[in-house]
Amino acid sequence: MKYEIRYKPSYSLLAVTLSPGESIIAEAGAMTYMQPGLEVKTHRREKGILGSLGLALIGGQSFFVNEFTATGTAEAGFSAAPLGDIDVLEVGPGHGFIIQKAAYVASQQGVDLDVQWQGFTKGLFGQGLFMIKVTGQGTLFINTFGAIDHHTLAPGEHLIVDNFHLVAFSDTCQYKVTKFGSLKSTILGGEGFVTDITGPGEVYIQTKNISELADLIWTLIEPRVQAKAR
């Protein structure tokens, strides 16, 4: 499979060229264009414990995916809603990842996304964030809100990441989710939950916080909403 990531880092677009018989699986709604010569099938990635409808409601995305299979050489483009970057993670034996559900764009057939993992079903990361455990073999494409900040942790090295900035980390890492500071500092400081990650492994962070953007937009429109409600 040949691919190119265009317009990095702010408005990234994934362009994939498939040869006959090759396939790629993409998040429902991620396709921006496709050439003739591709067959598309829609199916559930994995029903899991909560069911696909539940995943759509609590995870912020439909967990139906589209599988694109080439009958002839053809190209397709994929993007995600947040304005930001797209990066590539190579998944293999002993080299899996834990990713934020909203970060998933597309993957090869050999990549498995586990939504029955406790980090998803038990909501361990808090604040409405749901993480997926990724294993198998193949290429995984993720998107971020803003640019991608990549860190490589040595064995025993720590990194504390705000959960709204956390995109992915290696499953070789140890992690602990905690509240940031006291209740007072959480309210006044703006942070909520953070993840203390210990290497060895890789950590991918997004430079912007979509929750903060939502709060900013609300401060702008709230006076108008209240004025119309009177």
C-alpha positions in Angstrom: 0.0 0.0 0.0 1.4 3.4 -1.0 0.4 6.5 1.0 1.1 10.2 1.2 0.2 12.7 4.0 -0.4 16.0 2.4 -0.7 19.6 3.8 1.1 18.8 7.1 0.9 19.8 9.9 -2.3 21.9 10.1 -4.7 20.5 7.5 -3.4 17.0 6.9 -5.0 14.7 4.3 -4.1 11.0 3.9 -3.9 9.9 0.3 -3.7 6.1 -0.2 -3.1 4.3 -3.4 -4.3 0.7 -3.4 -3.3 -2.0 -5.9 -5.8 -4.7 -7.0 -6.8 -6.8 -3.9 -5.4 -4.4 -1.3 -7.7 -3.0 1.3 -7.8 -0.2 3.9 -10.3 0.2 6.8 -11.3 3.8 7.7 -13.4 5.5 10.2 -16.9 6.1 9.0 -17.1 9.6 7.4 -13.3 9.9 7.0 -13.3 9.5 3.2 -12.9 12.8 1.3 -12.7 11.3 -2.2 -12.2 8.0 -4.1 -11.4 7.0 -7.6 -13.3 4.3 -9.5 -11.9 0.9 -8.9 -12.7 0.7 -5.2 -15.4 -1.5 -3.6 -16.7 -0.2 -0.2 -18.3 -2.3 2.5 -19.6 -0.9 5.8 -19.4 -3.0 9.0 -18.7 -2.8 12.7 -15.1 -2.8 13.8 -16.1 -4.8 16.9 -19.3 -4.8 18.7 -17.7 -5.2 22.1 -19.5 -5.2 25.4 -21.3 -1.9 25.0 -22.5 -2.4 21.4 -21.9 -0.2 18.4 -24.7 2.2 19.3 -23.3 2.7 22.8 -19.9 3.4 21.3 -21.2 6.0 19.0 -23.0 7.8 21.9 -20.2 7.8 24.5 -17.1 7.7 22.2 -17.9 10.7 20.0 -17.7 8.7 16.8 -19.6 6.0 15.0 -17.8 2.8 15.4 -18.9 1.6 12.1 -16.1 1.6 9.6 -15.7 1.4 5.9 -13.5 -1.2 4.1 -12.1 0.0 0.8 -10.9 -2.9 -1.5 -9.3 -2.2 -4.9 -10.5 -4.0 -8.0 -7.9 -2.0 -10.0 -5.3 0.5 -9.0 -7.1 3.4 -7.3 -6.6 6.3 -4.9 -8.7 7.5 -1.9 -8.3 10.4 0.5 -9.1 10.5 4.2 -9.2 13.2 6.8 -10.7 13.8 10.3 -12.7 16.6 11.8 -10.1 18.2 14.1 -7.8 20.7 12.4 -4.4 19.1 12.8 -1.9 16.5 11.8 -1.9 12.9 10.6 0.8 10.5 11.6 1.7 6.9 11.0 2.2 4.2 13.6 3.6 0.7 12.7 2.0 -2.0 14.7 3.6 -5.4 15.2 4.2 -8.2 17.7 5.3 -6.6 21.0 4.8 -3.2 19.5 1.2 -2.2 20.1 -0.3 1.1 21.2 -3.0 2.6 23.3 -4.8 5.4 21.4 -7.5 7.9 22.0 -10.6 6.7 20.2 -11.1 10.0 18.4 -7.6 9.8 17.0 -8.4 6.8 14.8 -8.5 7.5 11.0 -7.6 4.3 9.2 -5.6 1.1 9.3 -4.6 -2.0 7.4 -6.6 -5.2 7.8 -4.1 -6.8 10.1 -4.5 -4.1 12.8 -6.9 -5.0 15.6 -8.7 -2.4 17.7 -9.8 -3.8 21.1 -12.8 -1.9 22.6 -13.4 -4.6 25.2 -10.1 -3.5 26.9 -10.7 -2.1 30.4 -9.3 1.3 29.5 -12.4 1.7 27.2 -15.1 -0.2 29.0 -14.3 1.2 32.5 -13.5 4.7 31.4 -10.2 4.8 33.3 -9.0 8.0 31.6 -12.0 10.0 32.8 -13.5 13.2 31.2 -15.3 11.3 28.5 -12.1 10.1 27.0 -12.0 6.5 25.7 -8.8 4.7 24.8 -8.4 1.7 22.5 -5.8 -1.0 22.7 -4.2 -1.6 19.3 -2.4 -4.8 18.4 -1.8 -7.0 15.4 0.4 -6.3 12.3 0.2 -3.4 9.9 0.0 0.4 9.5 -2.2 2.6 11.7 -3.1 6.2 10.8 -3.9 8.6 13.6 -5.0 12.3 13.6 -4.5 15.0 16.2 -5.9 18.4 17.1 -3.0 20.7 16.3 0.5 19.4 15.7 2.0 16.1 17.0 4.6 16.3 19.8 6.5 13.0 19.9 8.5 11.7 22.9 10.6 8.6 23.3 10.9 7.4 26.9 13.8 5.4 28.2 13.1 2.6 30.7 12.0 4.2 34.0 11.6 7.7 32.5 8.3 9.5 33.4 6.1 11.9 31.5 2.9 13.4 32.9 0.4 14.3 30.2 -2.9 16.2 30.4 -5.5 13.7 29.2 -7.0 16.1 26.6 -3.6 16.3 25.0 -2.9 12.6 25.1 -3.2 10.9 21.7 -1.3 7.6 22.0 1.4 5.7 23.8 3.2 2.3 23.4 1.6 -0.6 25.2 5.1 -1.3 26.6 4.7 1.7 28.9 3.2 1.6 32.4 0.6 4.3 33.2 -1.4 5.7 36.0 -4.4 8.0 35.7 -4.7 10.6 38.5 -6.4 13.9 39.2 -4.2 16.9 38.8 -3.5 18.6 42.1 -6.1 19.3 44.8 -9.7 20.1 44.1 -8.9 23.8 44.4 -6.0 23.7 41.9 -8.1 21.5 39.5 -10.9 24.1 39.5 -8.6 27.2 39.3 -5.9 25.6 37.2 -8.1 24.3 34.5 -6.7 20.7 34.4 -8.6 17.6 35.4 -7.1 14.2 34.8 -3.5 13.5 33.8 -1.7 10.3 32.9 1.7 9.5 34.4 3.4 7.4 31.8 6.6 5.4 32.4 8.9 4.1 29.7 10.2 2.4 27.7 8.0 3.4 24.8 6.7 6.3 22.7 4.2 9.0 23.6 2.3 11.1 21.1 0.8 14.4 22.3 -1.5 16.9 20.5 -0.5 20.5 20.9 -4.1 21.8 21.2 -7.0 20.9 23.5 -10.4 20.5 21.8 -12.1 20.9 25.2 -10.6 24.4 25.6 -11.7 25.3 22.1 -15.3 24.2 23.0 -15.2 26.4 26.1 -13.9 29.4 24.1 -16.7 29.0 21.5 -19.3 28.8 24.3 -18.1 32.0 25.9 -18.6 33.7 22.6 -22.1 32.4 21.9 -23.5 32.1 25.4 -24.5 35.8 25.7 -26.5 35.5 22.5 -28.2 32.2 23.5 -29.2 33.8 26.9 -30.4 36.9 25.1 -32.7 34.9 22.8 -34.0 32.8 25.7 -35.3 35.9 27.5 
